[in-house]
Amino acid sequence: MSNANLDRAQAISTRASQGVGNGKTAVLPCGATLHIGFFFDGFGRNLEEDLRNDRLSNVGRLFLAHPYDQSYPPPDPFRQLQKFYISGLGATFDASLGGGAAVLGAGLKGMASKAEGNLAELPQGTATDTAVEAGKDMLTGKNWWERLQRNLSHGNLAKAVVAAVVTAGAELSETIRDNPLSAELFKTGVDTRLESAFQAFNDAIGKARTAGDVQLKRLAISVYGFDFGATLARAFCHKLFEACEPGSTRYQGLELEVVFAGLFDAVDRSMQSSIVLEYLLPLVNRVEDGECLPGPVKAALHLVAAHEVRGTRRARLIGTGALTPRWEERLVPGVSDDVGGGLRREDAPHSRELHLACLHEMYRAAYRAGVPFPQLEVLQQQDRFVASFYTSNDHINGTSALAASTRYRARAGASAATAKGFLAHRRLYIRRLRLLWQLYREQSQAFAQEEARLERPLLGHESTLGRLLGQGSESMAQAERRDTALRRVRANQAQLRKTHGWLEDVQREAERLKAGFNTAEEQALLDEWFRADTPSLSFDIEDLLEYFLTDRQMISQLQPEITYPKYFLVRNFDVPDPTKTQGLAPDPLGQVMPRKAC
């Protein structure tokens, strides 16, 4: 059976277990289902701007493909469709795409709830502090000091108060909220986006209740996100279930299901926690996402960039195991942009299409989970414009990015998002650099030897002065040919240094790290670099690392300090603590058992 038929069979099975029809059926469902897709884009990504600039992310591409009802009442009264797009942190927030009718109102509500939560952690007995009083008047309008519980050290008090007040104020200003630097450092814009999405959710329910004669019974939600947007998507899932009736998944009398969560390389903070940063920066530097995904999420797929090493892209795993049989998390080749998309064409020396492999994988997973996407094989028949964003145009050595990714993963293995898995992919990467370095060094030495052979010493027999003194035996024609060959060698040598001279940086970094104290991961990569006989790589691995991996763009964004490594790095990641997860715990039977009939 082909992959397309397998996808279709699983999708039909999922829809049947959910009580959702797929076309005409002999038995009508007992009520209407409202399908809503929420798309939280990556840092700095904005759909409208990215369409103009030809740098659409995978989240934007999925949003375009998700169907929605363009007329009311909807054509199928039992199956209503809606979708909302939320631009990434650091990008212009568009209320019409995000679903928020009033951005300022959403920002006020979000920052007030967040500030109340922050201020609730301040110690008692500090009500006379002027900053606290200012925060109280500005944010809540009531005496929230009466419900304070946690004790903080006295030294942290000023920082805690300023964080509550200043973060809240930042949400009100579009200039501050959507500024890339403030969003990167302080995660401004989080509350505005979450509250706007929740407001759009409620508006969609109200509209669906009056859309037809069939009573609304069920809410089928799917969420998607890239980097910080992926963590926003996870936080939004928690927000939905926290709003349900206590101990249940019913919201406003409707059965709420998050049928699928699709995450591209989730991150939740810009860097590791630091005592210095905590003291100097009054604003929070991470996105609170409730630890694990909420337990009731039916299915999830998290694709994690195996070659990413930037400190600003610390991976945030979802946590999978026996309790979550339909949650999948796996390493895929590439840096973060190779997973979530959105690179400019000029930032990729060969191809920027590696992200299409993740796009197709996510699309098929969502379709199998019951999301109302059309089957990928028929997408082009339904909408050629949208289908163009799923099309691979680059073919290198007869191989597309999709095929290259499949072949690489089959050869490399190491799909588990673990320290061992991250290290395995980086070892292959370092081995590839070592093989390139050996070729570069050999070619450089050959050019140097040829240059020395062709050069004419000032007083040598073949020099101009030597010929004038009667010492030369070379004719003018021979000398001209020699000079031409010398210029050609030097031009080739300059071109080699221009394209691959960065390999000298890798060698210098390896030598510097070799003389110091290293982590176990760094030492493993150094051992790979300095091994006496470097084994060759398969063409499948070489092709992907050479032509499809956009690591040069990532390396250019790493810290410029000479002491900070750029190559001999393994990605840091956070594993959620299931014991600290907010809300309902995962229910393994709930993920695989069919939904109860009405």
C-alpha positions in Angstrom: 0.0 0.0 0.0 1.4 3.4 -0.9 2.1 6.1 1.6 -0.8 8.2 0.2 -3.2 5.3 0.7 -1.9 4.6 4.2 -2.4 8.3 5.1 -5.9 8.2 3.8 -6.8 5.0 5.6 -5.5 6.3 8.9 -7.2 9.7 8.4 -10.5 7.9 7.7 -10.1 5.8 10.8 -9.4 8.8 12.9 -12.3 10.7 11.6 -14.6 7.8 12.2 -13.4 7.4 15.8 -14.1 11.1 16.3 -17.6 10.9 14.9 -16.7 13.2 12.0 -17.9 12.4 8.5 -15.6 12.5 5.4 -18.0 13.2 2.6 -21.4 11.6 2.4 -22.1 8.9 5.0 -25.1 6.7 5.7 -25.2 7.8 9.4 -25.3 11.5 10.2 -23.3 12.8 13.2 -25.3 13.8 16.3 -24.1 17.4 16.2 -21.8 19.9 14.5 -18.1 20.0 14.9 -16.1 23.2 14.7 -12.6 22.7 13.4 -10.2 25.5 14.2 -6.5 25.7 13.3 -4.2 28.1 15.3 -0.9 28.9 13.6 1.8 30.6 15.8 4.6 31.6 13.5 8.3 31.8 14.3 10.4 34.7 15.6 10.2 37.7 13.3 7.8 36.0 10.9 4.8 37.8 9.5 2.7 36.1 6.8 1.9 39.2 4.7 5.4 40.5 4.8 6.9 37.0 4.2 4.7 36.4 1.1 6.0 39.7 -0.4 9.6 38.8 0.4 9.5 35.2 -0.6 10.4 33.8 2.8 7.3 32.0 4.0 7.7 29.7 7.0 6.3 26.2 7.3 3.7 27.6 9.7 2.6 30.1 7.1 2.4 27.4 4.4 0.3 25.2 6.6 -2.0 28.1 7.4 -2.6 28.8 3.7 -3.5 25.1 3.1 -5.9 24.8 6.0 -9.5 25.1 4.8 -12.0 27.5 6.2 -15.7 28.4 5.6 -15.8 31.4 3.3 -19.5 31.9 3.6 -22.2 31.6 6.3 -24.1 29.5 6.8 -21.3 27.0 6.1 -21.8 24.5 3.2 -21.6 21.5 5.6 -23.7 22.2 8.7 -22.0 19.3 10.5 -18.5 20.4 9.8 -17.5 24.0 10.3 -14.0 25.2 9.5 -12.0 28.2 10.8 -8.3 29.2 11.1 -6.3 31.9 12.7 -2.7 33.1 12.1 -0.6 34.7 14.8 2.6 36.4 13.7 5.9 35.6 15.5 7.4 37.5 18.3 9.4 40.5 17.0 7.2 40.8 14.0 4.3 43.2 13.3 1.2 41.8 15.0 -1.8 41.8 12.6 -5.1 41.7 14.4 -7.0 40.7 11.3 -4.9 37.6 10.8 -4.5 36.9 14.5 -8.2 37.1 15.2 -8.1 39.8 17.8 -10.5 42.6 17.0 -8.8 44.9 19.4 -5.1 44.4 19.9 -4.9 46.9 22.7 -7.7 45.3 24.6 -6.1 41.9 24.3 -2.8 43.3 25.4 -4.4 44.9 28.4 -6.1 41.7 29.5 -3.1 39.6 28.9 -0.6 41.8 30.7 -3.0 42.3 33.6 -3.3 38.5 34.2 0.4 38.0 33.8 1.2 40.9 36.1 -1.2 39.7 38.8 0.5 36.3 38.6 3.9 37.8 39.0 2.9 40.2 41.8 1.2 37.4 43.6 4.6 36.0 44.3 5.9 39.0 46.2 6.3 38.8 50.0 3.9 40.3 52.4 4.7 43.5 54.3 5.9 45.5 51.4 2.8 47.4 50.5 4.4 50.7 51.3 6.9 50.3 48.5 6.2 53.0 45.9 6.9 50.8 43.0 4.5 48.2 44.2 1.8 50.8 44.8 2.4 52.1 41.2 2.1 48.6 39.9 -1.1 48.0 41.9 -2.8 51.1 40.6 -1.7 50.6 37.0 -2.5 46.9 36.7 -5.2 45.6 38.9 -7.1 48.3 40.7 -7.5 46.1 43.7 -5.6 45.0 46.8 -3.8 41.9 45.5 -1.5 42.0 48.5 -3.9 39.9 50.6 -3.3 36.8 48.6 0.5 36.8 48.6 2.1 33.5 49.5 5.7 33.0 48.4 8.7 34.5 50.1 11.5 35.9 48.0 14.8 37.1 49.3 14.9 40.9 50.0 17.5 41.4 47.3 15.1 40.1 44.6 12.2 42.3 45.6 13.1 45.3 43.4 13.7 43.1 40.4 10.4 41.2 40.9 8.3 44.4 41.2 9.9 46.0 38.2 9.5 42.9 36.2 5.7 42.9 36.9 5.3 46.5 36.1 7.6 47.0 33.2 6.6 43.8 31.4 3.0 44.8 31.6 3.7 48.2 30.2 5.7 46.7 27.3 2.7 44.8 26.2 0.8 48.1 25.6 3.2 49.6 23.2 3.3 48.2 19.7 6.8 49.7 19.2 8.3 48.0 22.2 6.2 44.8 22.0 7.1 43.9 18.4 10.6 45.2 18.4 12.9 42.2 17.5 15.5 43.0 20.2 13.0 43.5 23.0 11.1 40.4 21.9 14.3 38.4 21.8 15.5 39.5 25.2 12.3 39.9 27.1 9.7 37.9 25.1 7.4 40.9 24.8 4.3 40.3 22.8 3.5 36.9 24.3 0.4 37.9 26.2 -1.0 39.9 23.3 -0.8 37.0 21.0 -2.2 34.4 23.5 -5.1 36.6 24.5 -5.9 37.5 20.9 -5.9 33.8 19.9 -8.2 33.0 22.9 -10.5 35.9 22.0 -10.7 34.7 18.4 -11.5 31.2 19.7 -14.5 32.5 21.7 -15.7 34.6 18.8 -15.5 31.6 16.5 -17.6 29.5 18.9 -20.2 32.3 19.1 -20.4 32.5 15.4 -20.6 28.8 14.9 -23.5 28.4 17.4 -25.7 30.6 15.2 -24.4 29.4 11.8 -27.1 26.8 11.1 -29.8 24.6 12.4 -27.4 21.8 13.6 -26.5 22.1 17.2 -22.8 22.6 17.9 -21.4 19.7 20.0 -17.7 19.5 19.6 -14.6 21.7 19.2 -11.7 20.1 17.3 -8.6 22.2 17.7 -5.2 21.9 16.0 -2.2 24.1 16.9 1.0 24.7 15.1 4.2 26.7 15.9 7.8 27.4 15.0 10.6 28.1 17.5 9.1 30.5 20.1 5.8 30.2 18.3 5.8 26.5 19.0 6.1 27.2 22.7 3.3 29.7 22.4 1.2 27.0 20.8 1.9 24.7 23.8 1.0 27.5 26.2 -2.2 28.1 24.2 -3.2 24.5 24.6 -2.8 24.9 28.4 -4.9 28.0 28.3 -7.7 26.2 26.5 -7.9 23.4 29.0 -7.5 25.7 32.0 -10.7 27.4 30.8 -12.6 24.2 30.7 -15.0 23.0 33.4 -12.9 21.7 36.4 -11.5 18.2 35.9 -13.0 17.9 32.4 -12.5 18.8 28.8 -15.8 20.6 28.4 -15.8 24.3 27.4 -19.1 26.3 27.4 -21.0 23.0 27.3 -19.0 21.7 24.3 -16.5 18.8 24.1 -13.1 20.3 23.5 -10.4 18.2 21.8 -6.9 19.3 20.7 -6.6 16.7 17.9 -3.1 17.6 16.9 -0.2 19.8 17.9 2.5 20.3 15.2 5.7 21.9 16.5 8.7 22.9 14.4 11.8 23.2 16.6 10.3 24.6 19.8 12.4 26.9 22.0 11.3 28.8 25.1 14.1 31.1 26.0 17.1 32.9 24.6 19.8 31.5 26.7 20.6 29.5 29.8 19.4 30.8 33.2 22.0 33.2 34.6 22.2 34.8 38.1 23.8 37.9 36.5 21.1 38.2 33.9 18.4 37.6 36.5 19.7 40.5 38.4 20.4 42.9 35.6 17.4 42.3 33.4 14.1 43.2 35.1 12.1 41.4 32.4 11.5 37.7 32.0 13.6 35.9 29.4 11.5 32.8 28.8 8.0 31.9 27.6 6.0 29.9 30.2 4.4 27.0 28.5 3.2 24.7 31.3 6.1 22.2 31.0 4.7 19.2 29.0 1.9 19.4 26.5 -1.5 19.1 28.2 -2.4 15.5 28.8 -5.6 15.6 26.7 -3.8 16.5 23.5 -4.6 13.6 21.2 -1.7 13.6 18.8 1.5 15.6 18.5 4.6 15.8 16.4 7.7 17.8 17.3 10.5 18.0 14.7 13.8 19.1 16.3 16.8 20.6 14.4 19.7 18.2 15.0 22.4 20.6 13.7 21.3 23.8 15.5 23.7 25.1 18.2 22.8 28.8 18.7 22.3 29.7 22.4 19.3 31.7 21.4 17.7 28.4 20.1 17.8 26.2 23.1 15.5 23.2 22.3 12.4 22.8 24.3 11.2 19.2 24.1 7.7 18.0 24.7 8.4 14.8 26.5 7.2 11.5 25.1 6.8 8.0 26.6 4.4 5.2 27.4 1.7 7.6 28.6 1.7 9.4 25.2 1.7 6.8 22.4 0.6 9.3 19.8 3.1 12.1 20.7 6.2 11.9 18.5 9.4 13.8 18.9 12.4 13.2 16.6 15.6 14.8 15.4 15.7 15.8 11.8 18.7 17.1 9.8 19.2 20.9 9.6 19.4 24.0 11.7 16.3 25.7 13.0 15.5 27.5 9.7 15.9 24.2 7.9 13.1 22.8 10.0 10.7 25.8 10.2 11.6 27.6 6.9 11.7 31.3 6.3 15.2 31.8 5.0 16.0 34.4 2.4 17.3 33.0 -0.8 20.6 34.8 -0.5 21.2 33.2 2.9 21.5 29.7 1.4 24.6 29.1 -0.9 23.0 26.2 -2.6 19.4 25.4 -1.6 17.0 26.6 1.1 14.5 23.8 0.6 15.4 21.3 3.3 12.5 22.7 5.4 10.1 21.2 2.8 10.8 17.7 4.1 9.6 18.8 7.5 6.6 20.6 6.0 5.4 17.5 4.2 6.0 15.3 7.2 4.0 17.7 9.4 1.2 18.0 6.9 0.8 14.2 6.6 0.9 13.8 10.4 -1.8 16.4 10.8 -4.0 14.8 8.1 -3.7 11.4 9.7 -4.7 12.9 13.1 -8.0 14.1 11.6 -7.1 17.8 10.8 -9.3 18.8 7.8 -6.5 19.3 5.4 -7.1 17.9 1.9 -4.9 14.9 1.2 -1.5 16.2 0.1 -1.7 14.3 -3.2 -4.8 16.3 -4.3 -3.8 19.7 -2.9 -2.5 20.8 -6.3 -5.9 20.0 -7.9 -7.7 22.1 -5.3 -5.4 25.1 -5.2 -2.3 25.5 -7.4 -1.2 28.7 -5.7 -1.0 27.0 -2.2 0.4 23.8 -3.7 3.3 25.9 -5.1 4.6 26.4 -1.5 4.9 22.7 -1.1 6.8 22.1 -4.3 10.5 21.3 -4.4 12.3 23.2 -7.1 16.0 22.4 -6.3 17.5 19.2 -7.5 21.2 18.7 -6.8 22.9 15.6 -8.2 19.4 14.4 -9.2 18.2 14.6 -5.6 15.6 16.9 -4.1 15.7 18.2 -0.6 12.9 15.8 0.3 14.7 12.8 -1.0 18.0 13.9 0.5 16.4 14.2 3.9 14.9 10.7 3.7 18.2 9.2 2.6 20.2 11.0 5.2 17.9 9.9 8.0 18.0 6.3 6.8 21.8 6.4 6.9 22.4 8.5 10.0 19.7 7.1 12.3 19.8 8.8 15.7 16.2 10.0 15.5 15.6 10.2 19.3 15.8 13.7 20.7 18.4 12.8 23.3 22.0 13.9 24.2 23.3 10.9 22.4 21.2 11.7 19.3 22.3 15.3 19.1 25.9 14.2 19.5 25.6 11.6 16.7 24.5 14.2 14.2 27.2 16.7 15.2 29.9 14.0 14.9 28.8 13.4 11.3 28.9 17.1 10.7 32.4 17.5 12.2 33.6 14.5 10.1 32.3 16.2 7.0 34.2 19.4 7.9 37.4 17.4 8.6 37.1 15.8 5.1 36.6 19.2 3.6 39.6 20.6 5.6 41.8 17.8 4.3 40.9 18.6 0.7 41.3 22.3 1.3 44.7 21.8 2.9 46.0 19.6 0.1 44.8 21.9 -2.6 46.2 24.9 -0.8 49.6 23.2 -0.5 49.5 22.3 -4.2 48.8 25.9 -5.1 51.6 27.1 -2.8 54.1 24.7 -4.4 53.0 25.7 -7.9 53.2 29.3 -7.0 56.8 28.8 -5.7 57.8 27.0 -8.9 56.4 29.7 -11.1 57.8 32.7 -9.1 61.0 34.2 -10.4 63.5 35.5 -7.7 64.6 39.1 -8.2 68.2 38.1 -9.2 67.4 34.6 -10.4 68.3 33.3 -13.9 64.7 33.6 -15.1 64.0 37.0 -13.6 63.8 40.2 -15.7 66.9 41.6 -14.1 68.7 38.4 -14.7 67.9 38.4 -18.4 69.1 42.0 -18.7 72.4 41.0 -17.1 72.7 38.1 -19.6 72.1 35.4 -17.0 68.7 34.2 -18.2 67.9 31.4 -20.6 64.1 32.0 -20.8 62.6 33.7 -23.8 60.2 36.6 -23.5 57.3 34.3 -24.8 58.2 31.7 -22.2 58.3 34.3 -19.5 54.9 35.6 -20.5 53.4 32.1 -20.3 55.0 31.7 -16.9 53.5 34.9 -15.7 50.1 34.0 -17.0 50.2 30.6 -15.3 51.3 32.3 -12.1 48.4 34.8 -12.2 46.0 31.8 -12.8 47.4 29.9 -9.8 47.0 32.9 -7.6 43.5 33.6 -8.8 42.5 30.0 -8.1 44.2 30.2 -4.7 42.3 33.4 -3.8 39.0 31.8 -4.9 39.7 28.7 -2.8 40.3 30.9 0.2 37.2 33.0 -0.5 34.9 29.9 -0.6 36.5 27.6 1.9 38.9 29.8 3.9 36.5 29.5 6.9 37.8 26.0 7.3 41.0 27.6 8.8 38.7 29.0 11.5 37.6 25.4 12.3 41.2 24.2 12.5 42.2 27.1 14.8 39.2 26.5 17.0 40.0 22.8 17.3 43.6 23.5 18.2 42.5 26.0 20.8 40.0 23.7 22.4 42.4 20.8 22.3 44.6 22.7 24.8 41.9 23.4 27.3 39.3 21.7 29.4 36.3 20.4 27.5 33.0 18.8 28.1 32.4 15.2 27.2 30.5 16.3 24.1 33.2 18.7 23.0 35.9 16.1 23.5 34.0 13.6 21.4 33.8 16.1 18.5 37.6 16.9 18.9 38.4 13.2 18.8 36.4 13.1 15.5 38.4 16.0 14.1 41.9 14.7 15.2 41.5 11.0 14.4 44.4 9.8 12.3 42.3 8.2 9.5 39.0 10.0 9.0 36.5 7.5 7.4 34.6 8.7 4.4 30.9 9.5 4.5 28.2 8.0 2.3 27.1 10.2 -0.5 23.6 10.4 1.0 25.0 12.1 4.1 27.6 14.2 2.2 25.0 15.6 -0.2 22.7 16.8 2.5 25.4 18.4 4.6 27.1 20.0 1.6 24.1 21.3 -0.4 21.0 21.5 1.8 22.2 22.3 5.3 22.3 26.1 5.8 24.9 26.1 8.6 26.8 29.1 7.3 23.9 31.4 8.1 23.7 30.0 11.6 27.4 30.3 12.3 27.4 33.9 11.2 24.9 34.7 14.0 26.9 33.0 16.7 28.8 35.1 19.3 31.9 36.9 17.7 34.1 36.3 20.8 37.2 34.3 19.9 36.8 32.1 23.0 33.3 31.1 22.2 33.2 27.9 20.0 31.2 27.9 16.8 31.8 24.5 15.4 32.6 22.1 18.2 29.2 22.5 19.9 26.3 20.2 20.7 22.8 21.7 21.1 21.5 22.3 24.6 17.9 21.3 25.4 15.3 21.2 28.1 13.3 18.2 29.0 10.0 19.0 30.6 9.2 17.7 34.1 6.0 15.7 34.0 5.5 16.2 37.7 5.3 20.0 37.2 3.0 19.8 34.2 -0.1 22.0 34.5 -3.6 20.6 34.1 -4.7 17.1 33.3 -2.2 14.3 33.0 -1.8 12.3 29.8 -4.3 9.5 29.2 -2.8 6.8 27.0 -6.2 5.2 26.4 -7.8 8.5 25.5 -5.3 8.9 22.7 -6.0 5.6 21.0 -9.6 4.8 22.0 -12.5 6.1 19.8 -14.6 9.0 21.1 -17.8 8.2 22.9 -20.9 8.5 20.9 -23.3 11.4 21.6 
